[in-house]
Amino acid sequence: MKENLHEICVVTYCPFCGKAHEIEVNEIDYLDWQDGELVQNAFPYLDADEREMLISGICPDCWNGMFGQEEDEDPDEDWGYNEDMGFDPYLGCYTDDC
């Protein structure tokens, strides 16, 4: 197991608002990520916003402005599933018409 307690500061710039954001990460974790490790595996101690800033640079304010805030929703709601209407998003039709 690699162990390195050396922290580095990664600076990202949001492509929309231009603000700089500093994210402190372990140097070995950063190098692992640069070598292809998935961001969530390389930095399990960062929150989703920090990981997104590493990937795309987009800051939480701009992300929420574009896509809205994440809510705990019914997964079927994202696909427009309505039990009363019987629409099946996987088949692409109303259940009576399929």
Buried (B, 14 or more C-beta within 10 A) or exposed (E): EEEEEEEBEBEBEBEBEEEEBEBEBBEBBBBBBEEEBEBEEBBEEBEEBBBBBBEEBBBBEBBEEEEEEEEEEEEEEEEEBEEEEEBBEEEEEEEEEE
